[in-house]
Amino acid sequence: MQLNEKQLQIIAVAEKLFAENGFTGTSVRNIAKEAGINVAMISYYFGSKEKLLEKMVVYRMANFKIDLISVIDQEDTSYIERLDQLITLFVNRIHENQRIYKIIHTELSKDSACLTFEHYIDQKKENYKTLESFVLKGQKAGVFKENVEIPLIIPTLIGVYFHFNYNQEYFNQLYLIKNAKQTDSFVKTTLTKHIQTTLKALLTYEN
């Protein structure tokens, strides 16, 4: 998806405000003021606030399926190693795009939600089918257990990440995390390794 520098600036500002104030709590004027542009420019590039969010989701979610397939297709790599790589890919992607995930989850949780996030839902389905195919092949190869709830693998991974994310002050005290750099390091090492261990315990015959 090709976006110019001004569109990327608007998306970055809108994403920050949507995450902080909610979609309904952020107006186009708020976005324009924060970005230092006029309202007409947002209308010109995106049409409406809803279309802006739609473009934001498409942009942030772009190429993830390609990245998944590139890991899964490494047939000279063991299923266990590829599973670890897939988990690392998921965690890094979510961590780097945590704002958009927060926006989507907040809006989808509302009973009166007027946004459907069709692109997000469609991509979730595609990502699930890609992962399901990998797990089924691993089961056929005798590496993964048969009695596995495949639809709950990704929610398990995401749930662990966002429990950490939404309770970060608690975990900062527990693990003596003092800044964003240490948070990034914790996510990419300790948290990722924990999720890898958890999912391998669910999926494999390893002790």
PEJOCOR-V118333 format. One record per backbone hydrogen bond with DSSP energy under -1.0 kcal/mol. NH is the residue of the N-H (numbers start at 1). CO is the residue of the C=O. If there is no record, write none. Layout:
BEGIN
nh->NH co->CO
nh->NH co->CO
END
This chain:
BEGIN
nh->8 co->4
nh->9 co->5
nh->10 co->6
nh->11 co->7
nh->12 co->8
nh->13 co->9
nh->14 co->10
nh->15 co->11
nh->16 co->12
nh->17 co->13
nh->18 co->14
nh->19 co->15
nh->20 co->16
nh->21 co->17
nh->22 co->18
nh->26 co->23
nh->31 co->27
nh->32 co->28
nh->33 co->29
nh->34 co->30
nh->35 co->31
nh->36 co->32
nh->37 co->32
nh->41 co->38
nh->43 co->39
nh->44 co->40
nh->45 co->41
nh->46 co->42
nh->52 co->48
nh->53 co->49
nh->54 co->50
nh->55 co->51
nh->56 co->52
nh->57 co->53
nh->58 co->54
nh->59 co->55
nh->60 co->56
nh->61 co->57
nh->64 co->61
nh->67 co->63
nh->68 co->64
nh->69 co->65
nh->70 co->66
nh->71 co->67
nh->72 co->68
nh->73 co->69
nh->74 co->71
nh->75 co->73
nh->77 co->74
nh->82 co->78
nh->83 co->79
nh->84 co->80
nh->85 co->81
nh->86 co->82
nh->87 co->83
nh->88 co->84
nh->89 co->85
nh->90 co->86
nh->91 co->87
nh->92 co->88
nh->93 co->89
nh->94 co->90
nh->95 co->91
nh->96 co->92
nh->97 co->93
nh->98 co->95
nh->101 co->97
nh->102 co->98
nh->103 co->99
nh->104 co->100
nh->105 co->101
nh->106 co->102
nh->107 co->103
nh->108 co->104
nh->109 co->105
nh->113 co->110
nh->121 co->117
nh->122 co->118
nh->123 co->119
nh->124 co->120
nh->125 co->121
nh->126 co->122
nh->127 co->123
nh->128 co->124
nh->129 co->125
nh->130 co->126
nh->131 co->127
nh->132 co->128
nh->133 co->129
nh->134 co->130
nh->135 co->131
nh->136 co->132
nh->137 co->133
nh->138 co->134
nh->139 co->135
nh->140 co->136
nh->141 co->137
nh->142 co->139
nh->143 co->138
nh->144 co->138
nh->145 co->203
nh->148 co->146
nh->150 co->148
nh->152 co->149
nh->153 co->150
nh->156 co->152
nh->157 co->153
nh->158 co->154
nh->159 co->155
nh->160 co->156
nh->161 co->157
nh->162 co->158
nh->163 co->159
nh->164 co->160
nh->165 co->161
nh->166 co->162
nh->171 co->167
nh->172 co->168
nh->173 co->169
nh->174 co->170
nh->175 co->171
nh->177 co->172
nh->183 co->179
nh->184 co->180
nh->185 co->181
nh->186 co->182
nh->187 co->183
nh->188 co->184
nh->189 co->185
nh->191 co->186
nh->192 co->187
nh->193 co->189
nh->194 co->190
nh->195 co->191
nh->196 co->192
nh->197 co->193
nh->198 co->194
nh->199 co->195
nh->200 co->196
nh->201 co->197
nh->202 co->198
nh->203 co->199
nh->204 co->200
END
